[in-house]
Amino acid sequence: LAVNIDALAGTGPGGRVTEADVKAAKSGASQVAPTRIAALALPPTARGVEAPQAATSIPAGEREERIPLRGLRKRIAEHMHEARQHAAHFTYVEEADMSEIVALRERAKKVAEARGVKLTFLPFILKAVTHALKDHPLLNASLDEAKGEIVVKRYYNLGIATNTDQGLIVPVVRDADRKSILDLAREVEALAEKARTNKLTLADIQGSTFTITSVGKLGGVMSTPIVNYPEVAILGVNKIEKRAVVRDDKVVIRDMMNLSISLDHRVVDGYVGAVFLADVIKYLEDPNHFLL
């Protein structure tokens, strides 16, 4: 706008010149009182203001970017807000010794590869969860607020929270209790690929009864997931790492993982959620329980 910046008394923090100051100078309108101008004419330290850092070479209009909140990102924001508004969240965390699962997966990887399946830890977790859900049906439920009813599901459709370039999507593994470890691995891999390539259909992301979320390779030590409303529980899976633990009064190295269960406390009491998580861990620590 051909305005001499050095001649302006800025109204921004530390006397910085703002876009409004420049436009006001261009239009001839003063937006700063004379006493304010006089004060700002003093060095910053004389005004009791910390001296501003050296100005960058980035034009004012390029120092911020505004991204419209729309599409999937907007829907995620609305859904998370809805979940927080309705569900009374409670999170419980416990650790699991995954050493047996780690060994079992290592032995089974060659069989899986021979059948064209990439075997991760997630199918084992899905299997353990479905077994525990059958023992604790309130966690495989939803709350119909309009009718004042808890709707217990006798089918087990597990949502798998998946990160994509567009945001968090939850594709659904249907009837997970009826599928083998390799079947689950195959379906999880197929859904993840569809999510990455934006090929998920509406049917792929609807109808979950319980959700599992993991940040994948990043792992994380602990998480407090938000319940996928109107479901009443979500399991957070964190990284597996070798830790020193005590077994039979001896310090040994084991493959440990933290699990967190977030609940809608209106439907599921904390104690019930804790017992459910203990059962999930029981199945993971001794996979013979669900393999048999």
N, C-alpha and C positions, 0 to 999 in steps of 0.2 A: 504493500500500500504506500510505499515511498515515505514512510514515517521514520524520523530519526530516533532510534531506540534510546540513544544516550540522553536525549532531551526529556524522556518520560520518567515520571515517578510511578513505579509499579505498585499495584494494589495486591499483588500475590504474596505468598509466604516469603519473609525475608526481603520484601521490597521488589520481588521479581515482577517483570512486566508480563502482563497477561494478554491474551488475544483481545479481550474487551478493552484494555487500555489502549491498544494500538488503534482499534476501530473508533474509540472515542476521540482520540487525537486527530484521526483522519476527518471525522465529522465536525471537529471543533468543539465538541461537548466535553466539559471537564467532569469526571466522575469522582474526583478526589478533592476533599476540602483543602484550602490553603494551608491550614495547620498540619494536616496530614502530609501534604507535599513537603513542607519544611522539615518535618520529622524524618521523612523518608530520604531527604537529601543528605542526612547525616550518614556516616559509615555505619554498617550493620552493628559493629561492636559497641558503638556509642549509643545505639538505641536499645542495647540489651538483647540483641538478636544475633544468633549464631550466624556467622558469615556463610552465605550460600556457597555450594561447591561450584567449581568452574562449569560454565554452561556447556552443554553438549552441542554437537553439530547437527543433531536431529531436529528437523523442523517441528514446530509445535503440533501440527496436524498429524504427525507420524508417530508421536510418542504414546498414543493409545489406539487401540483397535476395538471397534464395536461389532460383535457377532450376533446376528439375530437369533433369538431363542425360538426355534421353530422345528417342525418335523419331529423326528425321533427324540432329539434332545429335549424338546419341550414336553413330549409325552412322558419321558423319564422323570423330568422335574415334577410334573403334575402327579405322577404315580408315587414318587417318593414323599411328596408333601401329603398326599392322601394317606399313605401308610403311617406317617408320623402323627397325623391328625386323629386317626381312628384307633390304631393299635396302641396298647399300653406296653411299651417295649421293656424287656428284661433280658439280660445276656449273662450266660454262665459259661465259664471256660474250664477245660480240663485237658490234660496231656495224655497222649496214647503212645504206647511202645509199638512202633510199626516194624520192628525187626523181622517178625515172622512174615508179614506181608511183603517186605522188601526181598526176603529170600524166596518166597513163593513166586513173586513176579519175575525174578531173575531166572528161575527154573522154567517158567511158563513162556517166556519171551520167544524162545525158538519155535515152540508149537504155534504161537500166535503169528509169528512172521511167516511160517510155512503156509498159513491160511490167509495171508495178506492182511493181517490185523496188527495195528500198532497198539501194544498193551501198555497203558499208563496205570497209575495208582487209582484213578478215579472210578473205574468199574468195580474195584474191590470195595470202595467206600459206598458206592450205590447199593451194592449187595448187602453190606452191613446195615445200611440205613433202612432198606425195605424190611429186613428181618426185625429190626427194632421197632419200626412203625407198627408192625402187626401186634406187637406186645403193648404198644402205647398208642391206641387209635386216636386219642385226642390231638396228637400232633399232626395227624393226617386229616385235618378238618378245616372248616371255614365257619365264620360267624355270619348268619343272616340277621342283620340288625333290624331290618324292617319287620320280620316275623318273630324276632326274639328267639331264634333257634340256632343251636350248634349243629352243623351239618357234617357228620362223620363219613368219610369216603372209604369204601371198601375196595377201592382200586388204587394203584400206586403209580402216579404219573410224576416223575421227578424232573423239576426244572433245573437246568444247568446254566447258571449265570455266566455269560460269555462276553468278553470284551471285544468290540469291533471298532473300526474307524468311525462308525456312526454313533457309537455309544454302547451301553450295556443292553444286551438282548438275552432273553431266557428261553432257549429252545427246550422242548420237553421230550424226555424219554418215557414213552407210554408203557404201562404194564411192566414196570421194571422188575417186579417180583417174579415174573414168569420167564425171565431171560437169563441165560448163562453169563458167566464173566466175559467170554469172548463175544457173545451177542451184544452185551452192553458196550464193550469196547468198540465194536464195529459201528454201532449206532451213534455213540458219542462222537467218534471221529467223523462220521458222515454229517452230523448236525453242525459240528464245529466248522467243517469245510463250507457248508451251505451258508453259515453265518459270515464267514470271512469273505465269501464271494457274493454276498447280498442275494442269495437265492432261497432264503427261508420263506415259506408260505405262512399264511395266517394260521393254518392248522398246526404248523410246527411250533408255534409259540403260545398256544392257548391250552387251557385245561390242566395246568400243573396243580398238584395237591400238596407238594412240599418242595422246597428249593434248596439247592446246594450251591455255594459260591466259593470261588478260589481265585486268588490273583496269580495262579499259575507259577511260572518260573521265579517270579519275584518273591513268592512265598509269604513273607511276613511272619512276625512272631505271634501276633494276636489280632483279632478283628472283632468288631461289633456290628454285624450285618443288620440291615433294615429288613424287617419282615416283608415278604412279597405279598402284600395285601391283595385279596382277602384271606390268604393263607394265614396260619397262626404260628408258623415256625420256619426258621431257615438255619441251615448248618454252614458255618464258616470253616473252610479248610485252609490250614497254613502250611508252612514249609516243613519238610522232613529234614532233620539234621542230626548229626551224631552228637550225643551229649553224655557226660558222665553221670550215671545214676547208681543208686544203691540197690543191689539185689542180693538177698541172703547175707546181709551185713558186709558185702563186698562192693567196692566201686568198680563198675564195668561200663563199657562204652555201648550204647544202644542207639538205634535209629528212632528218634522221638519226634512227635508232631503235636502241636496244640490244635484243639478243636473248640469252636465256640458255637453255642446254640442260642439264637435270639428268639424270644417267644412273645406272643400276644398274651400278656398276663391276665386279660379278661377271660381267656379260655383255658390257658394252661398255667397251672401254678409252677413256681420256680422249682419246687421239689420234684414234681413230675418230669419237668424238663431235664433236671439233673440226673434222674434215674434213667431217662431215655438215653442221654449222652453216655452214661456209664455202660449201658447195654451195647451201644454202637461200638464203644471202645473194647468191650468184651469180645465182640465178633472180630474186630480188627487185630486184637492181640493174639487171638487163637482162631484163625480162619477155619479150622476144622468144624467149628460150630455151624457155619453156614455152608461149608462144602458138603457136609454130611446131610 
